[in-house]
């Protein structure tokens, strides 16, 4: 019995895939390349984690499986942030407030996760006794905290405005 994909014309499949990705990219806007980078960082972190575990002779399938689950749960975190953006922007629009951005928290959460993954990649490399420039570790950590502070400031601004309305 032949598979459906055995009969499919590769050009049509590729064209359909490109069309689908174009629609997704158009809907996500600036968030699309950030999410692609996050996915790439998650894959590199997982691979360097496996290599580091192998280097130390500590490869365990349960730890590897949990790593995959954790990466999938990151997608849930990003989805929650994107949902928050959608609710805030659409509710604001309904009451006549125009917010000139399509995403804020989705972008911040994605960037925070990217820097978190970069820190993990660097830690994996350090565990394998790789020499890294100290400023690189400090830079990545600083940007992670900068993003976290921006998100906290945005939430604090909402709290201040909420108290002013009481």
N, C-alpha and C positions, 0 to 999 in steps of 0.2 A: 504494500500500500504506500502510495506516494504522499509525502507531506505537502501541505498547502504551499509552503515556501519553495518547494522544489519546482512548482509550476509557475511561480511568480517571476516576472521579468525583473532582473536586478535593477534596471534603470528606473522602473516604476516604484520599486520598494525604496530606493535611495531618494527619489524625488519626493515621495510621500513623507519620508523621514525628515528631509530638509524642510519641507513645507510645514510639518508639525512643529519642528524646532523653531522655525521662523515665527509662527503664531505664538508659541510660548515666550520667545524672546520679546516680541512686541508687547505682549500683555505684562510681562514682568519689568520691562524697561531697564533701568540702571541696575536692578536687582539681579538680572539674568547673569551677567558676567561675574558678579560677586558670588552667586550660587555655584557657578561652574568652578571658580577658584576654590570655594569651600569644599566642593566634592573632590577636587584634585588634592587639596591638603589632607582631607580625610583618608584618601587612598594611600598617599605617601606616608602619613602617620601610621596607618595600619601595617604597611609593608616594613617601615623602619622598626616598628614594635616587634614584628615577627622576627626580623633579622637580629634585633637586640636580644630577644628571648633565646634564639638559637645560639647566639654568641655566648650566652651565659648557661646554656644547656637547660633552659627552663621552659621549653615549649609545651604548652598544655592546651588541648582542644577546648576545654571549658573557658579558659582565659581568652582564647582567640574568638570564640563564639560570643562572649560577653562584649568584646571589642566591637564586633559587628553590630550587635544589638544597640550598644551605646551610640554608634555612628547613626543608626537608623532613628534613634530617639532624638538626635540633634535635629533631624528633619522635622520632627514634631514641634520642637522648640521654635524653629524658624517659622513653621506654619502658624503657630500661636501668635508670634510677633506680627506676621503678615495679616492675620485676622484682626489683630488689634488696630493695625494701620487702616484696614478697610473699614472697620466700624467707626473709628474716629473720623476719618475723612468723609464718609458718607453721612454720618450723623451731623457733622459740622455743616456739610453742604445743605442738609435739610433745614437747618435753622439759619441759613444765609451766611455762614462763615466759609469763605473760600480758603482752603489750605493749598498753597502752590506746590505741593509735593505729592507724589504717588506712594511714597514709602518713607518711613522714618525708623520705626522700631524694627521692622523686618531687616532693614539695611544695617542698623546698629548691631542687632543680634548676630547677623551673618558675619559682620566684620569681627565682632568679639570672638565668635567661634573660630574664625580663620586664625586669629592671633593665638587663641588657645591651642589650636592644632599645631601652629608653628612652634610654640613653646614645647609641646610634646615631642615634635620631631627633633628639636635641638636636644631635649633631655635624652631621647633614644640614642642620639649620636654620642652624647657625653657618656652614657652608660657603656658604649662600645669603645671608650677611651679615645674618641676623636677629639682633636684639639680645635676649639672654636674661639673666635675672637670674643672677648668679654663684652665689647660694645654691641655685638649682634644680639646677644641674649638680653642685655639691658634695653636695647631699642625695641625689640619685640614685646617685652614685658611692659615697657612704658606705653606703647601704643594700645595694648590691651587695657591698661588702666585708664588711659585717656578716653577710650570709647566707653568704658564702664561709667566714667564720670559724666560724659555727655548724656548718656541715658538716664542717669540719676538726676541730673540737672533738669532734664525735660520732665521727668515725673514730679520733681519738686516744684517746677513752674506750674504744673496742673494743680497741685495741692494748694499753692499760694492763691491762684485764681479762684479755686473752689472756696477757699476761706473768705475771700473778698466778696463773694456772692451771698454769703450767709447773712 
